[in-house]
Amino acid sequence: MTLVMNALQVLLLILLAPLVRGVIARLKARIQNRHGASVWRPYADLLKLFRKEDLVPASASFVFRLAPMVLFTSTLVVTAFVPLLHGSALLDATGDFILLVYLVAMGRFCLMLGAMDGGSSFGGMGASREALVSTLSEAPFLLSLMSVAIAARTGSIAGMVQWTMGQSFFQFSAVHALAFVALALVAIAETGRIPVDNPTTHLELTMIHEAMVLEYSGPSLALIEWASAIKLTVVMALLIGLFVPWGMASSLSALALAVASLVLLLKIAALVLILALVESSVAKLRMYLVPDFLGVASALAILAVVFTALMR
Amino acid sequence: MTRLAFDSFLVAMLSVPVVTLISRRWPKARALPPVLLMGSLAAGVAVAAVGFWGGQRFTVDVSQVASFSFALSVDRLSAFFLLLICSVALPVILFSSSYIPRHYAGVRRHWLWVLLPLFLLSMVLVVTASTAFAFLFGWELMTLFSAGLILIDGDSEQRRHNIFIYLLMMHAGAAAVIGAFLLFLPHAGNFAEMRASATLMPPPLRTAVFLLAFVGFGTKAGIVPLHLWLPRAHPIAPSPVSALMSGVMLKTAIYGFVRFAFDFLGGGPSWWGYLVLLTGCVSGLLGVLYAISEHDLKRLLAYHSVENIGIIYLGLGSALVFTANHASIWAALALTAALLHCLNHAIFKSLLFLGAGAISDAAHTLDLEELGGLQKRMRLTGAVFLIACCSIVGLPLFNGFVSEWLTFRSFLAASEMTNLSAAIVLPLAAGVLALIGGLAAACFAKVYGVAFLGRPRSRQAGSANEVSLPMQAGMGVLATACVVIGIFPGLVLRGLGTLTEELLPGAALPPAAASLSGVLPWIALFVLVLVAGIAAFKRAKKLTATWACGLPGLDERMQYTSTAFSKPLRRVFSQVYKADRTLDVVPADQPYFPVSISYRSVRTTSFEKSLYRPGVDAIVTAANRLRQLQTGNIQVYLLYIFAALIALLMFMRWA
């Protein structure tokens, strides 16, 4: 039963992901006084792209087509580690948060290679910039997860979620706040949102992710887009699970699950609203300010680790 | 039985140079040396496997016939490193069996086949020696044979200078190692006596032994700032020799350090661990940062050896801190991580160097800026090189990840210790390791992306062809090992667990170490099935031209180069590089309408200069002073002799 539930969690997250993107786009449009496209538009886009043919540059090798597949698959594996509706996940092993960080890195590495296989300068440009951002975000990503792991005295993400559920909301420590802010900053960098990267840009001076995927089309592009939508949602789920898991089902009854689903949707909606507000009100950073942005995240993550160790 | 096999392994290895010399005038016997060498290495693998997994100990003592106590003994630790040497050398020799005849002819080829087995044998001697004399004998030979192998590739002024620095630093390191052995006097005979006497040593002496071993073995391992020789010596050797030097020879230094720090001394105060940890952090970070700015493939790989030695030292340092705090279970985990990373690095680094050999064989250059598009021309080489890149970066499902994960896991475990400084410092070291991992990912995305993907940047790269079958096979074996250990780490972990239990009294590998081995095969299966499924679903593709913004004339020079790729990171970490730049604009008074602009940027390793320059200057000054003694006047020399005689007589009278 738990197994089925955990599998359903993964499925839910994968299917929900494009909707989250659609809602963000719609909200941003509304905030900017535009009407905006339907929230279901990302699904239609994916369907359209999957039906199209896959255009491959003549100079490209097998890496070009393999990269999106591995990116997509590794992102799916990441979702299997994150609890969504109740405090357990499909895959659960001590130390799996390290695996999670490296699985995310694996997807990025593949995409960087795929981008460079296109043979234009855009791919290299995007990959080079992505290398900068991802290099500097890996340490704060790992350290902020580590600080929660130290506090919870467990190495597994599901274990950490369960531990936080057992805590009282009003005893939310300053350490947790530090780790939360660090992880949120990293999440922005990892998912390529403003102010680190602009997902809607098509100007070579500013783009990172878009420059990498410029050469892709059809099903390959669909996989990349879907994977990045899943990544955004899974990072949100991770933030929710680690820092505000209250409301998750403690038993597998229908009522508890229904409540948990509702609460989850509300939490995601809140995060989406915050993201849309931030993206509409903040300008993208100059690329050489991104290291400072991630430097702040690193400093916070280091402080979080030091303080958790001190306050054990 | 095993003992007999070990003896015959040694004899077979020794016979290879003899056979090479005897059969050198007989062209039909050209294949004889590599075949014989591979056969004996296979025997070595078998012996080592029995020793490592089976735990059989055996000794070969020739003290009766030698004038010094000279004995070899294989315990589990030796067996592990013997396994590392033989199992990595086997595919490397397979690769060489085709590479060497293609690139070296006549005398040089014979010398290679004479020196290669001797070089391997000297490393075997180091890791199996059970007396100080045998160890130091092997240690010196290892340096000399490797220097000889480098010399085979030519002896220009620059190369001689590099080899001189290599030999100089190796001997300085060897002096420290000899010093570490001498401090055990009068029990410096065999290892068992040394182990017993170490427990009775006063703490200051133990510290002295540790520091000497740290410096001596650290020089060989290439830790920063003692790494100066490494990026000079490794790239100029023939590629299979570079593979052996970087992949295997550096590990003998780790063996020596583990032997001293854990086996003889049994750990020490915490600051030993912190020292090793700090060294690991600095070596890891500087190694990878220097690597990123390189565009000569072999130099880049050599710097990555510095980085990976740093990662191994992180594991060793963490193990020492745990031992000092009596947390031997976690010490076992950290030590396992370090030893496994030794094996993993040996596999993927030698694969990368062999890949570099294959590239230079096919494209006749190792300059990344002139490569590109090799994946389409060298399918297998490209695929195995990609596997090696994924492994060294530490991506899940490849072997590098397993050992890095174990290191991370040991850092996390430190947070549960009562010792506050360890509970803070070790988890923070995880951040450094993550940063190293991120930088390595950037570097290898650059290497693989620029060399193998996109379009060829030069005519040679465009006309490259796949290398010969034995070369492919050699690389294929190593790549398979990367993937197998990456998905089924339990194969090696179990043996390593027993090894660390023997090395650290009261330790047992915690079950946490096994948690990964339970998850990885499932992930591998899932990834395989899903990728295969998607690939089957979207089989149809259509070839087009690369998008060039609708303009004609997109050429390969418009691709990002290796230098361009690393520019953002070099800029962020500019403190490390201190590039020496000169910009000449002619004429100077018209900056916006120049006739010519010349720009030159040379990366200087300023901290090395400021570190080594004073020492070198002092030695040169002292030598110049001493030269004044040499007047060339025979009367003065007679005076010296007379003075020496008087001094000796006075010494004899009062001493």
Interface residues (C-beta under 8 A of the other chain):
Chain A: E53 D54 L55 V56 P57 A58 S59 A60 S61 F62 V63 F64 R65 L66 M69 V70 F72 T73 S74 L76 V77 L91 A93 T94 G95 D96 I98 L99 V101 Y102 L103 A105 M106 R108 F109 M112 L113 A115 M116 D117 G118 G119 S120 S121 F122 G123 G124 M125 A127 S128 R129 A131 L132 S134 T135 L136 S137 E138 A139 P140 F141 L142 L143 M146 S147 A149 I150 R153 G155 L214 E215 G218 P219 S220 L223 M287 Y288 P291 S298 A301 I302 V305 V306 T308 A309 L310 R312
Chain B: G373 Q375 K376 G382 L386 C390 V393 G394 L395 P396 F401 W405 F408 R409 F411 L412 S415 E416 L420 A423 I424 P427 L428 A430 G431 V432 A434 L435 G437 G438 L439 A441 A442 F444 A445 K446 Y448 G449 V450 F452 L453 G454 R455 A512 S515 L516 G518 V519 W522 I523 F526 V527 L530 V531 I534 A535 F537 K538 A540 K541 K542 L543 T544 A545 T546 W547 A548 L554 E556 M558 Q559 Y560 A564 F565 S566 K567 P568 L569 R571 V572
